[in-house]
Amino acid sequence: MRVKKVLIVTAFVLAALAVIGAVNQFFVLRKAHSSFDNYYAFRGCVELLSKTSSHGICKTSSGEVIKIVEYRGRWYLNNDLPPCFFGSCL
């Protein structure tokens, strides 16, 4: 009986931690996609190579050159846009 309660409490705590982690990730990503500067920092860029109103190219701390693009008022890594289903994009 006691083991069963411990398992239930453990499962509840793990589920709560998973929900907290998911909510935290939602807000981190929401902030990152909200502006070029936030996404630039989120991707670990250390050098801005070029920037226009719709895209920017930067170099990350690992030396990789990436392109950040604006799509529907939010910023994303080029070729990593949100999926669209039945005319509605996430």
DSSP file (Angstrom, degrees, kcal/mol; ACC not computed):
  #  RESIDUE AA STRUCTURE BP1 BP2  ACC     N-H-->O    O-->H-N    N-H-->O    O-->H-N    TCO  KAPPA ALPHA  PHI   PSI    X-CA   Y-CA   Z-CA
    1    1 A M     >        0   0    0      0, 0.0     4,-1.6     0, 0.0     5,-0.1   0.000 360.0 360.0 360.0 -45.1    0.0    0.0    0.0
    2    2 A R  H  >  +     0   0    0      1,-0.2     4,-2.1     2,-0.2     5,-0.2   0.883 360.0  53.3 -65.7 -39.4    2.8    2.4    0.9
    3    3 A V  H  > S+     0   0    0      1,-0.2     4,-2.3     2,-0.2    -1,-0.2   0.883 106.0  54.2 -62.9 -38.9    4.7    1.6   -2.2
    4    4 A K  H  > S+     0   0    0      2,-0.2     4,-2.2     1,-0.2    -1,-0.2   0.902 108.2  48.6 -62.8 -42.5    1.7    2.4   -4.3
    5    5 A K  H  X S+     0   0    0     -4,-1.6     4,-2.7     2,-0.2     5,-0.2   0.901 110.4  51.4 -64.7 -41.4    1.3    5.9   -2.7
    6    6 A V  H  X S+     0   0    0     -4,-2.1     4,-2.6     1,-0.2    -2,-0.2   0.910 110.8  48.8 -62.7 -42.0    5.0    6.6   -3.3
    7    7 A L  H  X S+     0   0    0     -4,-2.3     4,-2.5     2,-0.2    -2,-0.2   0.897 111.9  48.7 -64.6 -40.6    4.6    5.6   -7.0
    8    8 A I  H  X S+     0   0    0     -4,-2.2     4,-2.4     2,-0.2    -2,-0.2   0.926 113.5  46.0 -65.6 -45.2    1.5    7.8   -7.4
    9    9 A V  H  X S+     0   0    0     -4,-2.7     4,-2.7     2,-0.2    -2,-0.2   0.915 113.3  50.0 -64.0 -42.7    3.3   10.8   -5.8
   10   10 A T  H  X S+     0   0    0     -4,-2.6     4,-2.5    -5,-0.2    -2,-0.2   0.916 111.3  48.5 -62.2 -43.8    6.4   10.2   -7.9
   11   11 A A  H  X S+     0   0    0     -4,-2.5     4,-2.4     2,-0.2    -1,-0.2   0.904 112.1  49.6 -62.7 -41.4    4.3   10.0  -11.1
   12   12 A F  H  X S+     0   0    0     -4,-2.4     4,-2.6     2,-0.2    -2,-0.2   0.926 111.5  48.0 -63.7 -45.3    2.4   13.2  -10.1
   13   13 A V  H  X S+     0   0    0     -4,-2.7     4,-2.5     2,-0.2    -2,-0.2   0.915 112.8  48.5 -62.9 -43.4    5.7   15.1   -9.4
   14   14 A L  H  X S+     0   0    0     -4,-2.5     4,-2.1     2,-0.2    -1,-0.2   0.897 112.2  48.9 -64.2 -40.3    7.2   13.9  -12.7
   15   15 A A  H  X S+     0   0    0     -4,-2.4     4,-2.3     2,-0.2    -2,-0.2   0.910 111.3  49.9 -64.7 -42.0    4.1   14.9  -14.6
   16   16 A A  H  X S+     0   0    0     -4,-2.6     4,-2.6     1,-0.2    -2,-0.2   0.912 110.6  49.7 -63.2 -42.5    4.1   18.3  -12.9
   17   17 A L  H  X S+     0   0    0     -4,-2.5     4,-2.5     1,-0.2    -1,-0.2   0.884 109.8  51.6 -63.1 -38.5    7.8   18.8  -13.8
   18   18 A A  H  X S+     0   0    0     -4,-2.1     4,-2.3     2,-0.2    -2,-0.2   0.908 111.2  47.2 -64.6 -41.9    7.1   17.9  -17.4
   19   19 A V  H  X S+     0   0    0     -4,-2.3     4,-2.6     2,-0.2     5,-0.2   0.921 112.4  49.3 -65.4 -44.2    4.2   20.4  -17.5
   20   20 A I  H  X S+     0   0    0     -4,-2.6     4,-2.5     1,-0.2    -2,-0.2   0.914 112.0  49.3 -61.1 -43.3    6.4   23.2  -16.0
   21   21 A G  H  X S+     0   0    0     -4,-2.5     4,-2.5     2,-0.2    -1,-0.2   0.901 111.5  48.7 -62.8 -41.8    9.2   22.4  -18.4
   22   22 A A  H  X S+     0   0    0     -4,-2.3     4,-2.2     2,-0.2    -2,-0.2   0.907 112.3  47.7 -65.8 -42.6    6.8   22.5  -21.4
   23   23 A V  H  X S+     0   0    0     -4,-2.6     4,-2.0     2,-0.2    -2,-0.2   0.918 112.3  49.9 -64.9 -43.1    5.3   25.9  -20.3
   24   24 A N  H  X S+     0   0    0     -4,-2.5     4,-2.4    -5,-0.2    -2,-0.2   0.928 110.5  49.7 -60.0 -45.5    8.8   27.3  -19.7
   25   25 A Q  H  X S+     0   0    0     -4,-2.5     4,-2.6     1,-0.2     5,-0.3   0.881 107.4  55.7 -62.2 -38.7    9.8   26.2  -23.2
   26   26 A F  H  X S+     0   0    0     -4,-2.2     4,-2.3     1,-0.2    -1,-0.2   0.932 111.3  42.8 -58.1 -47.9    6.7   27.8  -24.7
   27   27 A F  H  X S+     0   0    0     -4,-2.0     4,-2.2     2,-0.2    -2,-0.2   0.866 112.7  52.6 -70.9 -36.1    7.6   31.1  -23.2
   28   28 A V  H  X S+     0   0    0     -4,-2.4     4,-2.4     2,-0.2    -2,-0.2   0.944 114.5  42.5 -62.2 -47.6   11.3   30.9  -24.1
   29   29 A L  H  X S+     0   0    0     -4,-2.6     4,-2.5     2,-0.2    -2,-0.2   0.877 111.2  55.4 -68.0 -37.4   10.4   30.1  -27.7
   30   30 A R  H  X S+     0   0    0     -4,-2.3     4,-0.5    -5,-0.3    -1,-0.2   0.925 112.1  43.2 -60.4 -44.6    7.7   32.8  -27.8
   31   31 A K  H >X S+     0   0    0     -4,-2.2     3,-1.0     1,-0.2     4,-0.5   0.919 112.3  53.6 -66.7 -43.5   10.2   35.4  -26.7
   32   32 A A  H >< S+     0   0    0     -4,-2.4     3,-0.7     1,-0.3     7,-0.2   0.904 111.3  44.8 -59.5 -43.7   12.9   34.1  -29.0
   33   33 A H  H 3< S+     0   0    0     -4,-2.5    42,-2.3     1,-0.2    -1,-0.3   0.566  95.1  81.5 -78.1  -7.7   10.7   34.3  -32.1
   34   34 A S  H << S+     0   0    0     -3,-1.0     2,-0.3    -4,-0.5    -1,-0.2   0.756 101.2  11.0 -75.6 -24.9    9.3   37.8  -31.2
   35   35 A S    <X  -     0   0    0     -3,-0.7     4,-2.3    -4,-0.5     5,-0.2  -0.985  69.0-116.2-150.1 159.8   12.2   39.9  -32.5
   36   36 A F  H  > S+     0   0    0     -2,-0.3     4,-2.9     1,-0.2     5,-0.2   0.937 115.7  51.4 -60.4 -46.6   15.4   39.6  -34.6
   37   37 A D  H  > S+     0   0    0      1,-0.2     4,-2.0     2,-0.2    -1,-0.2   0.894 110.6  48.2 -60.7 -41.1   17.6   40.5  -31.7
   38   38 A N  H  > S+     0   0    0      2,-0.2     4,-2.5     1,-0.2    -1,-0.2   0.913 114.5  45.0 -65.6 -41.9   16.0   37.9  -29.4
   39   39 A Y  H  X S+     0   0    0     -4,-2.3     4,-2.4     2,-0.2    -2,-0.2   0.876 109.3  56.8 -70.7 -35.8   16.3   35.2  -32.1
   40   40 A Y  H  <>S+     0   0    0     -4,-2.9     5,-2.3    -5,-0.2     4,-0.3   0.931 113.1  40.7 -56.4 -48.3   19.9   36.2  -32.8
   41   41 A A  H ><5S+     0   0    0     -4,-2.0     3,-1.1     3,-0.2    -2,-0.2   0.897 112.0  55.9 -68.1 -41.4   20.8   35.7  -29.2
   42   42 A F  H 3<5S+     0   0    0     -4,-2.5    -2,-0.2     1,-0.3    -1,-0.2   0.874 107.8  48.7 -59.6 -39.6   18.7   32.5  -28.9
   43   43 A R  T 3<5S-     0   0    0     -4,-2.4    -1,-0.3    -5,-0.1    -2,-0.2   0.517 116.9-114.2 -80.9  -5.2   20.6   30.9  -31.8
   44   44 A G  T < 5 +     0   0    0     -3,-1.1    17,-1.5    -4,-0.3    -3,-0.2   0.796  50.4 173.3  80.5  28.6   23.9   31.9  -30.3
   45   45 A C  E   < +A   60   0A   0     -5,-2.3    15,-0.3    15,-0.2    -1,-0.2  -0.452  16.2 175.6 -70.9 142.1   25.1   34.4  -32.9
   46   46 A V  E     +     0   0A   0     13,-3.3     2,-0.4     1,-0.3    14,-0.2   0.500  66.9  39.0-121.2 -13.6   28.2   36.3  -32.1
   47   47 A E  E     -A   59   0A   0     12,-1.5    12,-2.7     0, 0.0     2,-0.6  -0.967  67.0-144.5-145.1 125.3   28.7   38.3  -35.3
   48   48 A L  E     +A   58   0A   0     -2,-0.4    10,-0.2    10,-0.2     3,-0.1  -0.787  17.9 178.0 -88.0 120.4   26.2   40.0  -37.5
   49   49 A L  E     -     0   0A   0      8,-2.7     2,-0.3    -2,-0.6     9,-0.2   0.843  65.4 -17.5 -92.1 -39.5   27.2   39.7  -41.2
   50   50 A S  E     -A   57   0A   0      7,-1.8     7,-2.9     2,-0.0    -1,-0.4  -0.975  58.4-168.1-162.2 157.6   24.3   41.4  -42.8
   51   51 A K  E     +A   56   0A   0     -2,-0.3     5,-0.3     5,-0.3     2,-0.2  -0.975   7.8 172.0-154.0 137.0   20.7   42.4  -42.0
   52   52 A T        -     0   0    0      3,-3.5    -2,-0.0    -2,-0.3     0, 0.0  -0.649  54.4 -89.3-123.6-173.5   17.6   43.7  -43.9
   53   53 A S  S    S+     0   0    0     -2,-0.2     3,-0.1     1,-0.2    -2,-0.0   0.714 126.1  34.8 -72.7 -18.0   14.1   44.2  -42.7
   54   54 A S  S    S+     0   0    0      1,-0.2    16,-2.8    15,-0.1     2,-0.3   0.541 125.0  10.3-115.0  -9.2   13.2   40.6  -43.6
   55   55 A H  E     - B   0  69A   0     14,-0.2    -3,-3.5    20,-0.1     2,-0.3  -0.991  52.2-160.1-161.2 164.2   16.3   38.6  -42.9
   56   56 A G  E     -AB  51  68A   0     12,-2.6    12,-3.4    -2,-0.3     2,-0.4  -0.989  10.8-145.4-147.2 152.4   19.7   38.6  -41.3
   57   57 A I  E     +AB  50  67A   0     -7,-2.9    -8,-2.7    -2,-0.3    -7,-1.8  -0.981  28.2 165.8-121.7 130.7   22.9   36.5  -41.7
   58   58 A C  E     -AB  48  66A   0      8,-2.4     8,-2.7    -2,-0.4     2,-0.5  -0.906  33.9-120.9-140.5 166.8   25.1   35.9  -38.7
   59   59 A K  E     -AB  47  65A   0    -12,-2.7   -13,-3.3    -2,-0.3   -12,-1.5  -0.936  27.8-141.6-110.8 131.7   27.9   33.7  -37.4
   60   60 A T  E >   -A   45   0A   0      4,-3.0     3,-1.9    -2,-0.5   -15,-0.2  -0.333  31.7 -99.8 -84.7 171.0   27.3   31.5  -34.4
   61   61 A S  T 3  S+     0   0    0    -17,-1.5   -16,-0.1     1,-0.3    -1,-0.1   0.730 124.6  57.9 -63.7 -21.5   29.9   30.8  -31.7
   62   62 A S  T 3  S-     0   0    0    -18,-0.2    -1,-0.3     2,-0.1     3,-0.1   0.503 121.7-107.4 -85.6  -4.2   30.6   27.5  -33.3
   63   63 A G  S <  S+     0   0    0     -3,-1.9     2,-0.2     1,-0.3    -2,-0.1   0.359  73.0 140.1  96.3  -5.5   31.5   29.3  -36.6
   64   64 A E        -     0   0    0     -5,-0.1    -4,-3.0     1,-0.0     2,-0.6  -0.515  47.3-138.4 -73.2 137.4   28.4   28.3  -38.5
   65   65 A V  E     -B   59   0A   0     -6,-0.2     2,-0.3    -2,-0.2    -6,-0.2  -0.873  29.1-179.3 -97.2 123.9   26.9   30.9  -40.7
   66   66 A I  E     -B   58   0A   0     -8,-2.7    -8,-2.4    -2,-0.6     2,-0.5  -0.878  24.0-135.2-125.5 156.4   23.1   31.0  -40.5
   67   67 A K  E     -B   57   0A   0     -2,-0.3    11,-3.0   -10,-0.2     2,-0.5  -0.946  14.4-160.2-111.6 128.2   20.2   33.0  -42.1
   68   68 A I  E     -BC  56  77A   0    -12,-3.4   -12,-2.6    -2,-0.5     2,-0.3  -0.929  14.6-167.8-107.9 128.0   17.4   34.2  -39.9
   69   69 A V  E     -BC  55  76A   0      7,-2.9     7,-2.8    -2,-0.5     2,-0.5  -0.871  20.9-126.3-121.5 151.0   14.2   35.1  -41.7
   70   70 A E  E     + C   0  75A   0    -16,-2.8     2,-0.4    -2,-0.3     5,-0.2  -0.817  30.5 176.0 -93.0 130.7   11.0   37.0  -40.8
   71   71 A Y  E >   - C   0  74A   0      3,-3.4     3,-1.3    -2,-0.5    -2,-0.0  -0.952  68.1 -19.2-140.0 116.1    7.8   35.0  -41.4
   72   72 A R  T 3  S-     0   0    0     -2,-0.4     3,-0.1     1,-0.3    -1,-0.1   0.879 128.0 -49.8  54.1  42.5    4.4   36.3  -40.5
   73   73 A G  T 3  S+     0   0    0      1,-0.2     2,-0.3     0, 0.0    -1,-0.3   0.537 122.3  94.2  79.7   7.1    5.8   38.8  -38.0
   74   74 A R  E <  S-C   71   0A   0     -3,-1.3    -3,-3.4   -39,-0.0     2,-0.4  -0.899  71.4-118.7-129.8 160.1    8.1   36.2  -36.2
   75   75 A W  E     +C   70   0A   0    -42,-2.3     2,-0.3    -2,-0.3    -5,-0.2  -0.829  35.4 164.3-107.8 136.4   11.7   35.2  -36.7
   76   76 A Y  E     -C   69   0A   0     -7,-2.8    -7,-2.9    -2,-0.4     2,-0.3  -0.912  44.0 -91.0-141.1 163.1   12.9   31.8  -37.6
   77   77 A L  E >   -C   68   0A   0      3,-0.4     3,-2.0    -2,-0.3    -9,-0.2  -0.618  61.6 -93.4 -71.4 136.9   15.9   29.9  -38.9
   78   78 A N  T 3  S+     0   0    0    -11,-3.0   -11,-0.1    -2,-0.3    -1,-0.1  -0.262 112.0  13.6 -55.1 139.1   15.8   29.8  -42.7
   79   79 A N  T 3  S+     0   0    0      1,-0.1    -1,-0.3    -3,-0.1    -2,-0.0   0.645 108.6  91.0  66.0  17.9   14.1   26.6  -43.9
   80   80 A D    <   +     0   0    0     -3,-2.0    -3,-0.4     2,-0.0    -2,-0.1  -0.286  54.8 150.0-132.4  47.7   12.8   25.9  -40.4
   81   81 A L        -     0   0    0      1,-0.1    -6,-0.0    -5,-0.1    -3,-0.0  -0.375  55.0 -87.0 -80.4 159.9    9.5   27.6  -40.6
   82   82 A P        -     0   0    0      0, 0.0    -1,-0.1     0, 0.0     2,-0.1  -0.312  50.6-102.3 -65.0 149.7    6.4   26.4  -38.6
   83   83 A P        -     0   0    0      0, 0.0     7,-2.1     0, 0.0     2,-0.4  -0.385  29.5-147.7 -72.8 151.2    4.3   23.7  -40.2
   84   84 A C  E     -D   89   0B   0      5,-0.2     2,-0.4     6,-0.1     5,-0.3  -0.973  13.0-174.3-120.6 134.3    1.0   24.6  -41.9
   85   85 A F  E >  S-D   88   0B   0      3,-2.7     3,-1.8    -2,-0.4     0, 0.0  -0.993  70.0 -14.8-130.4 126.1   -2.0   22.3  -42.0
   86   86 A F  T 3  S-     0   0    0     -2,-0.4    -1,-0.1     1,-0.3     3,-0.1   0.847 129.6 -49.5  53.7  39.8   -5.2   23.0  -43.9
   87   87 A G  T 3  S+     0   0    0      1,-0.2     2,-0.5    -3,-0.0    -1,-0.3   0.514 118.4 106.1  82.2   5.0   -4.4   26.6  -44.4
   88   88 A S  E <   -D   85   0B   0     -3,-1.8    -3,-2.7     2,-0.0     2,-0.3  -0.974  53.8-156.9-122.7 124.8   -3.5   27.3  -40.7
   89   89 A C  E      D   84   0B   0     -2,-0.5    -5,-0.2    -5,-0.3    -3,-0.0  -0.766 360.0 360.0-102.4 144.4    0.1   27.7  -39.6
   90   90 A L              0   0    0     -7,-2.1    -6,-0.1    -2,-0.3    -1,-0.1   0.461 360.0 360.0 -77.4 360.0    1.3   27.1  -36.1
